[in-house]
């Protein structure tokens, strides 16, 4: 009798999840970025910044698919007559209001207008001249960590999507570097050289070495990528005799060549 009760409880739980999944399937699992706010009704939570960001009032609607821990956020930016709306895939844990039951949660933006953080993981919305064209771009983070205390120049799987602001719309900027950052980069230092318009990523993806990706910008776009791989010989717990291999690529023409090199280095082909 006890086994039958456990089996029955399991079937009821499975059925409930399947029903919930059917309710969410038409929204989150299909193509969530293109769906409207009204169709994503699994669960919603509003967030409103108490202070403006670059003169914009910021509000965020988070929608959750609790069957697969999916989350889509819609960011609303308003300033005088300008209004922008953008949808973004986001981290479930960053936005789910654990233990809080409020229709709207008001938060203080943890950043300061004069912050020197180039890519800021503490907030969803920042503005910075990330492509060295003399104008600030909109940078959105779908995995914010408001209480982050470690080195601000270290990337630990946060994602950053970059948009150009026009008079009436937001246009996502696509290039090799920004597309990579939008997917989230782990265990990586980044160095900003504003004088020479260079962004360097230093990735620690294996134990006995690291790699560098050095992106040089011109006219707001990366035009050259220097890739350097540094390996160490390991002896008696000491890193000794480092050696390096370097490659240079012209962008965007050599994008496929770079991707083939990375696949071959990491044994994916």
ABEGO torsion letter per residue (X at the ends): XAAAAAAAAAAAAAAAAAAAAAAAAAAAABBAAABBAAABAABBBBBBBABBBGGBBBBBBBBBBAAAGBBBBBBBBBBEABBBBBBBBBBAAAABBBGBBBABBBBBBABBAABABABBAABABBBBBAAGAGBBBBBBBABBBAABABBAABBBGBBBBBBBBBAABBBBBBBAAAAAAAAEBBGBBBBBBAAAGBBBBBBBABABEBBBBBBBBBGGBBABBBBBBBBBBBBGGBBBGBBBBBBBBBOAAAAAAAAAAAAAAAGAX
